[in-house]
Amino acid sequence: MKSFLPLMTWIEAKEAAERGAVALVPIGSTDANGPQNATGLDFLVSSALAERAAEATGSVYLPPVAYGVSDGLKGFPGTLGITPQMLGETAEAIMKSLIQAGFDHILLITNHGPNQYPVEQASRRVCYDTGVQVASINPMVLFADLRGDLFEPESIGHGAEPGTSLLKYLHPEATRDAFAEAREKANWQGLELISPMEARFGASRVNFYLELEELSPTSGWGDPGNASAERGEILFGRMLDHVVDFIGKFQTMDTRLAPPEPAI
């Protein structure tokens, strides 16, 4: 049974929709992920999850949305960013095309932090306009919840773990060990930076909207020195099992919900 939509005829796509196949849409980005990792890390992970979950469950997966909201990384060569509006409109158009074709169970695999809000808003518009509730899974949230004791805390960071181990497993040619060095985030005007959008202050946080090079001149922090394909395989297996299990539940759910009546 075919699982990759572009390899299906329109008749096969119609048959897949009629049998209730879940449509998986991988969304990611092409941008700097530390000096040792390929720029496609985010969409490559989403694509691998979508492909393997589709094959395991009889679902259908789509080509990835490979460009995301990467404003804070545009100072690094290889970053190919689009606006939040463009991402939202693209995701919305894909979802509505699937619904028009008869798919009413759509699962987005939405990687990359800045992509989450535009995709959420697109999904809300789709639900309001069509009555179909869309689901989304964030691979990096899966990592945080499923990593267990696989990774030392100091190894974790943008452009470090878990991305380096995941790439070593999925695409060994996409990492450069010679550049895998421990790096720390910079302070900014006396404040500890958490991300390009957050700094720690006192017992809480305050938001700024900085470029990633304010945190790191290499686009990465953490220590990827112990990254391995073996760790990547274990983590990816946990992530895949979660997606497969959810698809089993999702197939039983009623996603065609009537939009709420406007308040009077």
Summary of the structure (lengths in Angstrom):
residues: 264
radius of gyration: 19.3
end to end distance: 49.6
largest distance: 63.2
contacts: 887
relative contact order: 0.17
helix: 44%
strand: 17%
